[in-house]
């Protein structure tokens, strides 16, 4: 399933952009509530970076 919803994230150069993540997964230590992390690509530099996405965002790859 592909990610479709854009998320407002801060890119590595410090600007806020609405980007659609390439992949979203759950990052959780055993027995604790985790966070959802998204893999994004900076449109300006083309570099990939990770950022937290809202908990209600569906996991996708």
N, C-alpha and C positions, 0 to 999 in steps of 0.2 A: 504494500500500500504506500502510495507516495504522499508526501506532506503537501498540503495545499494552502492552509491558512497562514497569512503573513503575521509575524510577531514583531513588536517594536523592541529592538535590541541596540545596545551600544557597540559600535564597531571598534576594532583595535585602535583606530586613529581618533577615537573619542566622539564621533558624530552618532546621532541617533537615527536609525533607519528602520523602515518596515521591510523585513526580509522573510522569505519562506525557507525554513530549515531543510537541509538535505536529508537529515536523519534525526530522530528524537528517541531517546532511551531513558530508562529509569536508572538512577544512581542511588543505591540504598545500602547502607551497612546492615548486617544481619540484625533483625529484630527492631529496626528503627524506621521511622517514616523517612523516605528518601526525597530527592528532588528530581525533576525532569530536566535533562540537558539536551540542547539542540546543537547540531553541527551546521554552521552557517558559512557562506562564502562572501567575503568582502567584495562588493562590486568594483570598488576603486582599485584595490591592489591585487585582487584575485586570490588572496590568501584565505585559508580556512581558519575559523576560530570557533570555540565553544561558548555557549551562553545558556543561562538558566531560562527555561520557558515555563509558562503557567502550568499548574498541576492538572488542569482540566484539558490540556492539549493532548490529543491522541498520539500514542507511540507509532512511529512510522519509520521506514527506511528507504 
